[in-house]
Amino acid sequence: MNKRQNTLAKEFNGAQLLRFALPTMIMMVFMGLYTIVDTIFVSHFVNTDALASINIVCPVINLTVGLGTMLATGGNAVIARNMGEGQEQTAKDNFTLLFMVGLVIGTAIMAGGLIWLDNILRLLGASDRLFPYAKAYLGTLLLFIPANILQTLFASLFVTAGKPGLGSALSICAGILNIILDFVFIALCHMGIRGAALGTGIGYLTPAAVGLIYFTVHRRGALYFCKPKWNGSMVLESCLNGSSEMVGQLATVITTLLFNRTMIKLMGEDGVAAVTILLYAQFLLSTLHIGFSMGVAPVIGYNYGSGDRQKLKAILGICLRFILISSPAVFLACLVGGTALVGLFAELGSAVYHIAAQGFRIFSFSFLFCGVNIFTSAMFTALSNGKVSAVLSFLRTFIFLTSGILLLPKLLGVTGIWVAVPAAEGLACCLSVRCLCREYRRLSLNPAE
């Protein structure tokens, strides 16, 4: 396939780039919406203890998503670069190998999780009151972990293959199926939190199965499965290049544990349920920028591989203008509709509602900064500069956010929990802006310089 045939090689203006990224943006926003619906079913048809137990087991899901995203984003940059350099067969070989590695990792997590399930739940801090719910949820969801990693891989690589609309359509269909199954399993069959896990797992399985069939059968596209060839250096490069995403998810594991343990000390299980609501709301409201960054990453990686600095600079300029316009819009939407969003999870007037609504007013300020941080990390990954991306993610989460959760509640009580997130995002944004300016100046230099 020559460059003229490759969608990633075209000249993009602002509208065209947004149109190219739009399917991935829709996919991520919809994933956020159906995740929200999932937790709404649990909170209303089971109870808020079941909702809190989902947050207790979230670190295992974060770890899985982190590994899948590490392979997807890091490998995506390598494969897009291969395609930009005209190495089409190498791109297919690397794609196939990454699929095999993802499948092996997913199977290992599933087996280990099932064997040591009780020990994992105690380590995660499940109280006696939350333990039965957490065990039922995680024990069921572990069966679908390999599918979760594969759907994460395929979501990114459908974009690189020039089929972002297909990846988006699959995610939307899986989300609708998940919502339907939640209603059937939880509301009609009264399966409780186990039904929620089963619906979510089948949601993972659908895009994974279709992606497996598509890349096996459709052999005229930019990417498809071929006989795998071991390339340890490529796997290592993909992992290192995608390490920022893994760092981010590992940090989420730690910060979720800290959030849960701090809130259970300060406000008991109701506090954990309130944190759960805010963390799910944060995911929903971040999906616009996550989807945009995922959608444009293959275009950035392709043009980096082809060495077209002027086109790359123009694309980055379009991306930054979008981020700077959309971030205040998301913040304003939070201020206007934040309490309504909280009301979807918790009964009006309940203790959980009051805790979460109070926290959301402070928490909302994080959305002024997080779009820049999300895009900057994704941009450096797409430029095969995983080191800068990983350092930014490490500082944003492990250093700034962890320090905030540990220190601010001692000074401000519960308010310190809510202040920790916008404070961490604001500090990280300062570093992200500095790195963006330095990269933009580098692209403005002549290659000889």
C-alpha positions in Angstrom: 0.0 0.0 0.0 1.6 3.3 -1.0 1.2 6.6 0.8 -1.5 7.9 -1.5 -3.7 5.0 -0.5 -3.0 5.4 3.2 -5.5 7.5 5.0 -2.9 8.7 7.5 -0.8 10.3 4.7 -3.4 12.9 3.6 -3.2 16.6 4.1 -5.4 17.4 7.2 -7.0 20.8 7.9 -8.7 21.4 11.2 -12.1 20.1 10.2 -10.7 17.0 8.5 -8.5 16.1 11.5 -11.5 16.5 13.8 -13.6 14.4 11.4 -10.9 11.7 11.4 -10.7 11.7 15.2 -14.4 11.9 15.7 -15.2 8.2 15.6 -12.6 7.5 18.3 -14.0 10.5 20.4 -17.5 9.1 20.0 -16.3 5.7 21.0 -14.6 6.9 24.2 -17.5 9.2 25.2 -19.9 6.3 24.7 -17.7 4.0 26.7 -17.8 6.6 29.5 -21.6 6.8 29.2 -22.2 3.1 29.3 -19.8 2.7 32.2 -21.9 5.4 34.0 -25.1 3.5 33.2 -23.5 0.3 34.5 -22.8 1.9 37.9 -26.2 3.5 38.0 -27.8 0.1 37.6 -25.7 -1.2 40.5 -26.4 1.8 42.8 -30.2 1.7 42.2 -30.9 -2.0 41.8 -28.4 -3.4 44.3 -27.1 -0.7 46.8 -24.3 1.8 47.4 -22.2 -0.8 49.1 -22.1 -2.7 45.9 -21.1 0.5 44.1 -18.3 1.0 46.6 -17.1 -2.5 46.1 -16.7 -1.8 42.4 -14.2 0.9 43.3 -12.5 -1.5 45.7 -11.7 -3.9 42.8 -10.9 -1.1 40.3 -7.1 -1.4 40.8 -7.2 -4.8 39.1 -9.2 -3.4 36.2 -6.8 -0.4 36.0 -3.8 -2.7 35.9 -5.4 -4.7 33.1 -6.3 -1.6 31.1 -2.8 -0.2 31.8 -1.1 -3.2 30.3 -3.5 -3.2 27.3 -3.1 0.5 26.7 0.7 0.3 27.1 0.8 -2.3 24.3 -1.8 -0.5 22.2 -0.4 3.0 22.4 3.3 2.1 22.4 2.8 -0.5 19.6 0.5 1.8 17.7 3.3 4.4 17.5 5.8 1.8 16.3 3.3 0.4 13.7 2.3 3.9 12.5 6.0 4.8 12.1 6.6 1.6 10.2 3.8 2.5 7.8 5.1 6.1 7.4 8.5 4.7 6.5 6.9 2.4 3.9 7.6 -0.8 5.8 4.2 -2.4 5.3 5.1 -6.0 6.0 7.0 -5.1 9.1 3.9 -3.2 10.4 1.8 -6.4 9.9 4.4 -8.6 11.6 4.6 -6.3 14.6 0.8 -6.0 14.8 0.5 -9.8 14.9 3.2 -10.2 17.6 1.6 -7.5 19.8 -1.8 -9.3 19.5 -0.1 -12.6 20.7 1.7 -10.8 23.6 -1.6 -9.2 24.7 -3.4 -12.5 24.6 -0.7 -14.2 26.8 -0.7 -11.3 29.3 -4.5 -11.4 29.6 -4.6 -15.1 30.2 -1.9 -14.9 32.9 -3.8 -12.2 34.8 -7.1 -14.2 34.6 -5.4 -17.3 36.0 -3.5 -15.6 38.7 -6.5 -13.5 39.7 -8.8 -16.5 40.1 -6.2 -18.5 42.1 -5.5 -15.7 44.6 -8.8 -13.9 44.5 -9.5 -13.7 48.3 -5.9 -12.5 49.0 -6.2 -9.8 46.4 -9.4 -8.5 47.8 -8.0 -8.2 51.3 -4.9 -6.5 49.9 -7.2 -4.0 48.2 -8.8 -3.1 51.5 -12.2 -4.8 51.1 -14.0 -4.5 54.5 -16.2 -7.4 55.8 -19.2 -5.5 54.6 -17.9 -5.0 51.1 -16.1 -8.3 50.6 -19.0 -10.5 49.3 -19.9 -7.9 46.7 -16.3 -7.4 45.6 -15.7 -11.1 45.3 -18.8 -11.7 43.2 -17.9 -8.8 40.9 -14.2 -9.5 40.4 -14.5 -13.2 40.3 -16.9 -13.0 37.4 -15.0 -10.2 35.5 -11.7 -12.0 35.7 -13.0 -14.5 33.2 -13.1 -11.8 30.5 -9.7 -10.2 31.2 -8.1 -11.5 28.0 -11.0 -10.0 26.0 -10.5 -6.7 27.8 -6.9 -6.5 26.7 -7.7 -7.5 23.1 -10.5 -4.9 22.8 -8.1 -2.2 24.1 -5.6 -3.2 21.4 -8.1 -3.3 18.6 -9.6 0.0 19.6 -6.3 1.8 18.8 -5.2 -0.4 15.9 -8.5 0.0 14.0 -7.6 3.7 13.8 -4.1 2.9 12.5 -5.6 0.5 10.0 -7.6 3.4 8.6 -10.9 2.1 10.0 -11.7 4.4 13.0 -15.4 4.2 12.2 -15.5 0.4 12.6 -13.8 0.6 16.0 -16.2 3.2 17.1 -19.2 1.3 15.9 -18.1 -1.9 17.7 -17.6 0.0 21.0 -21.0 1.6 20.7 -22.7 -1.8 19.9 -20.8 -3.4 22.8 -22.0 -0.5 25.1 -25.6 -0.8 24.1 -25.4 -4.6 24.6 -23.9 -4.0 28.0 -26.7 -1.7 29.0 -29.3 -4.2 27.8 -27.6 -7.0 29.6 -27.4 -4.9 32.8 -31.1 -4.4 32.7 -31.8 -8.1 32.0 -29.3 -9.5 34.6 -29.7 -7.0 37.4 -33.3 -5.6 37.1 -35.1 -8.7 35.6 -33.0 -11.7 36.7 -32.0 -10.2 40.1 -28.4 -11.4 39.7 -27.0 -8.5 41.6 -23.5 -7.3 41.2 -22.5 -10.6 39.5 -24.9 -9.7 36.7 -23.2 -6.3 36.3 -19.9 -8.0 35.9 -21.3 -10.5 33.4 -22.8 -7.7 31.3 -19.5 -5.8 31.3 -17.6 -8.9 30.4 -19.8 -9.7 27.5 -19.3 -6.0 26.5 -15.5 -6.7 26.4 -16.0 -9.9 24.4 -17.9 -8.4 21.5 -15.3 -6.0 20.0 -12.6 -8.5 20.8 -14.3 -11.3 18.9 -15.2 -9.1 15.9 -11.7 -7.6 15.8 -10.2 -11.1 15.8 -12.4 -12.1 12.9 -11.8 -8.8 11.0 -8.0 -8.9 11.1 -8.0 -12.6 10.2 -10.4 -12.5 7.3 -9.9 -9.0 5.8 -6.5 -9.3 4.1 -6.6 -6.3 1.7 -6.4 -3.6 4.4 -3.4 -1.9 5.9 -3.1 -4.4 8.8 -4.1 -8.0 9.1 -2.7 -11.1 10.9 0.2 -13.0 9.4 2.5 -15.7 10.7 4.0 -14.2 13.9 7.7 -13.5 14.1 9.4 -12.9 17.4 10.9 -9.5 17.7 11.9 -8.9 21.3 13.3 -5.4 20.7 10.0 -4.3 19.1 8.0 -5.6 22.1 10.4 -3.9 24.5 10.2 -0.6 22.5 6.4 -0.8 22.5 6.3 -1.3 26.2 8.8 1.5 26.9 7.1 3.8 24.5 3.7 3.1 26.0 5.1 3.2 29.6 3.5 6.6 30.3 0.0 5.0 29.9 1.1 2.1 32.2 2.5 4.6 34.7 -0.8 6.4 34.6 -2.8 3.3 35.3 -0.4 2.0 38.0 -0.8 5.4 39.6 -4.5 5.1 39.4 -4.2 1.8 41.2 -2.3 3.4 44.0 -4.4 6.6 44.2 -7.6 4.6 44.2 -6.3 2.6 47.1 -5.3 5.8 48.9 -8.7 7.4 48.1 -10.6 4.4 49.4 -8.5 4.0 52.6 -8.6 7.7 53.4 -12.3 8.0 52.9 -13.2 4.9 54.8 -11.3 6.4 57.8 -12.9 9.8 57.4 -16.5 8.9 56.4 -16.9 5.2 56.2 -18.4 3.2 53.3 -20.5 6.2 52.3 -17.3 8.1 51.7 -16.0 5.3 49.5 -19.2 5.3 47.5 -18.9 9.1 47.0 -15.3 8.8 45.8 -16.5 6.1 43.4 -19.1 8.5 41.9 -16.5 11.2 41.4 -13.9 8.9 39.8 -16.5 7.5 37.4 -17.6 11.1 36.6 -14.0 12.0 36.0 -13.6 9.2 33.5 -16.8 10.2 31.7 -15.8 13.8 31.4 -12.2 13.0 30.4 -13.3 10.7 27.5 -13.5 13.6 25.1 -9.8 14.4 25.4 -8.8 10.7 25.7 -10.7 9.9 22.5 -9.3 12.9 20.6 -5.7 12.1 21.7 -6.2 8.4 20.6 -7.8 9.4 17.4 -5.0 11.8 16.3 -2.0 9.7 17.6 -1.7 7.5 14.4 -1.6 10.7 12.3 1.1 12.2 14.5 3.1 8.9 14.4 2.8 8.5 10.7 4.0 12.0 9.9 6.8 11.5 12.4 7.8 8.4 10.6 7.7 10.1 7.2 9.8 13.0 8.4 7.4 15.7 7.3 8.0 18.3 10.0 5.8 21.1 8.5 2.8 18.8 8.3 3.5 17.5 11.9 3.8 21.0 13.2 0.5 22.0 11.6 -1.3 19.0 13.0 0.0 19.7 16.5 -1.2 23.3 16.2 -4.7 22.1 15.3 -4.7 19.7 18.3 -3.7 22.4 20.8 -6.4 24.8 19.6 -9.0 22.1 20.1 -7.7 21.3 23.6 -7.7 25.0 24.6 -11.3 25.5 23.4 -12.8 22.3 24.7 -11.2 22.3 28.2 -13.1 25.4 29.5 -16.3 24.0 27.9 -16.0 20.7 29.9 -15.3 22.7 33.1 -18.4 24.9 32.6 -20.5 21.8 31.9 -19.3 20.4 35.2 -20.3 23.5 37.1 -23.7 23.6 35.6 -24.6 19.9 35.6 -22.4 18.4 38.3 -25.0 17.9 41.0 -27.4 16.4 38.4 -24.7 13.9 37.4 -24.2 13.0 41.1 -28.0 12.6 41.4 -27.9 9.8 38.8 -25.9 7.6 41.3 -27.2 8.6 44.7 -30.6 9.3 46.1 -31.2 13.0 46.6 -30.8 13.9 50.2 -28.8 10.8 51.1 -25.4 11.0 52.8 -23.6 9.7 49.7 -25.3 12.4 47.6 -24.3 15.3 49.9 -20.7 14.1 50.2 -20.3 13.6 46.4 -22.1 16.9 45.5 -19.9 18.9 47.8 -16.8 17.3 46.5 -17.7 17.7 42.8 -17.8 21.5 43.0 -14.1 21.5 43.9 -13.2 18.5 41.8 -14.5 20.2 38.7 -11.5 22.6 38.4 -9.3 19.7 37.4 -11.0 19.7 34.0 -9.4 23.0 33.1 -6.0 21.3 33.1 -6.4 17.6 32.4 -7.0 17.9 28.6 -3.6 19.4 28.1 -2.0 16.7 30.2 -3.8 13.9 28.4 -2.9 15.2 25.0 0.7 15.9 25.8 1.3 12.4 27.1 -0.3 10.9 24.0 1.6 13.2 21.7 5.0 12.2 23.0 4.0 8.5 22.9 3.0 9.0 19.2 6.4 10.7 18.6 8.1 7.5 20.0 9.4 9.6 23.0 8.1 7.4 25.7 10.6 8.7 28.2 9.1 12.3 28.3 5.6 10.9 28.3 6.4 8.5 31.2 8.1 11.2 33.2 5.1 13.5 32.8 2.6 10.8 33.8 4.8 9.8 36.8 5.0 13.3 38.1 1.3 14.0 37.5 0.1 10.9 39.3 2.7 9.2 41.5 4.2 12.5 42.8 1.6 15.3 42.6 -1.7 13.4 43.2 -0.3 10.8 45.7 1.3 13.6 47.7 -2.0 15.6 47.6 -4.0 12.6 48.9 -1.5 11.9 51.7 -1.0 15.5 52.8 -4.0 17.7 52.1 -6.6 15.7 54.2 -4.4 16.3 57.2 -4.7 20.0 56.6 -8.2 20.4 55.2 -10.0 17.2 56.2 -12.4 15.8 53.6 -12.0 18.9 51.5 -8.4 18.0 51.0 -9.4 14.9 49.2 -11.3 16.9 46.6 -8.6 19.6 46.3 -5.9 17.0 45.6 -7.0 16.2 42.0 -7.2 19.8 40.6 -4.0 20.7 42.4 -2.2 17.8 40.8 -3.6 18.5 37.4 -2.7 22.2 37.6 1.0 21.4 38.5 1.2 18.8 35.8 -0.2 21.2 33.3 2.6 23.7 33.9 5.1 20.9 33.0 3.1 19.8 30.0 3.0 23.3 28.6 6.8 23.7 29.0 7.4 20.4 27.2 4.9 21.3 24.4 6.7 24.6 23.8 10.1 23.0 23.6 8.8 20.4 21.2 7.1 23.0 19.0 10.4 25.0 18.9 12.3 21.9 17.9 10.0 21.3 15.0 10.5 24.9 13.8 14.2 24.3 13.4 15.7 23.2 10.1 16.6 19.4 10.2 20.3 20.4 9.9 20.0 22.3 13.1 
